[in-house]
Amino acid sequence: DEGHADSVVAPTAEEGRALYRANGCATCHGPDGEGDGPVGKTLRPPPRDFRDAVAFKNGTDVASIAQTIATGLMSGGAMPRFTHLTNSERESLALYVISLRNSTNSSKQPRDSL
């Protein structure tokens, strides 16, 4: 029995949503990922508006976003590393971030296109 591999749950956007709230992502990125969190409003450059795929400097796929969550953005941004999260958790967060970009729930346009 290899056991442990069977107990690993695949990453999901739903888990990512819970992790987004639990890890304070909204403090900078805002509750809906629009880059308008209370601390984010004070940062230069401002945090990413996740609805704007062009704003992603390190790639827009799950692996690239998960890597950015792991390493942070120390040059050209203030995003810290989230090394305490597992890779699966970072992938769940990445799926959630992508779901925000693809969401039709927001009637607003990304900040840069206004």
C-alpha positions in Angstrom: 0.0 0.0 0.0 1.5 3.3 -1.1 -1.3 4.8 1.0 -0.5 8.5 1.3 -0.9 9.4 -2.4 -4.5 8.2 -2.2 -5.3 10.5 0.6 -4.1 13.7 -1.2 -7.0 15.8 -2.4 -6.7 17.4 -5.8 -6.5 21.2 -5.8 -9.8 23.0 -6.2 -10.9 26.7 -6.6 -13.3 26.1 -3.6 -10.3 25.2 -1.4 -8.5 28.2 -2.9 -11.3 30.5 -1.9 -11.1 29.4 1.7 -7.3 29.7 1.7 -7.6 33.2 0.1 -9.7 34.3 3.1 -7.7 32.4 5.7 -4.3 33.7 4.6 -5.1 37.4 4.4 -4.9 37.7 0.6 -7.9 40.1 0.6 -6.0 42.5 2.8 -4.0 43.5 -0.3 -5.9 42.1 -3.2 -9.4 42.9 -2.0 -12.4 40.5 -1.3 -13.0 39.9 -5.0 -9.4 40.1 -6.2 -9.7 43.6 -7.6 -6.4 44.9 -6.0 -8.5 47.1 -3.7 -7.8 45.7 -0.3 -7.3 48.2 2.6 -3.5 47.6 2.7 -3.3 47.2 -1.0 -4.5 50.8 -1.5 -1.3 52.0 0.2 1.1 49.9 -1.9 3.1 51.1 -4.9 2.9 49.4 -7.2 -0.6 48.4 -6.2 -1.5 44.7 -5.9 -2.7 42.8 -9.0 -6.3 43.1 -10.1 -6.8 39.4 -10.8 -9.4 40.1 -13.5 -6.6 41.5 -15.7 -4.6 38.7 -17.2 -2.1 41.2 -18.7 -1.1 42.3 -15.2 0.4 38.8 -14.4 4.1 39.2 -14.9 5.1 35.6 -14.2 2.5 33.7 -16.2 -1.3 33.1 -16.0 -1.4 29.3 -15.7 -1.9 27.3 -12.4 1.8 26.4 -12.1 3.1 29.9 -12.7 0.6 31.5 -10.2 1.4 28.8 -7.6 5.1 29.5 -8.1 4.5 33.3 -7.6 2.6 32.5 -4.4 5.6 30.4 -3.2 8.3 32.9 -4.0 6.5 36.2 -3.7 7.3 39.3 -5.7 10.3 40.9 -4.0 11.5 42.9 -7.0 8.9 45.2 -8.4 6.2 44.3 -5.9 5.5 43.8 -2.2 3.9 40.3 -2.2 5.5 38.1 0.4 6.3 34.4 0.1 3.7 31.9 1.2 6.1 29.1 1.9 3.9 27.7 4.8 1.4 26.5 2.2 1.8 23.2 0.5 2.1 23.1 -3.3 -1.4 21.7 -3.5 -2.7 24.6 -1.4 -0.9 27.1 -3.7 -2.4 25.4 -6.7 -5.9 25.7 -5.1 -5.2 29.4 -4.6 -4.1 29.7 -8.2 -7.3 28.0 -9.4 -9.3 30.5 -7.3 -7.3 33.5 -8.7 -8.0 32.2 -12.2 -11.7 31.8 -11.4 -11.8 35.5 -10.4 -10.4 36.4 -13.8 -13.0 34.3 -15.5 -15.9 35.3 -13.2 -18.9 37.1 -14.7 -20.0 38.1 -11.2 -18.2 41.4 -11.4 -19.8 44.2 -13.4 -16.7 46.3 -13.0 -13.9 46.3 -15.6 -10.3 45.9 -14.5 -8.8 49.0 -13.1 -6.4 49.6 -16.0 -9.1 49.5 -18.6 -11.3 52.2 -17.1 
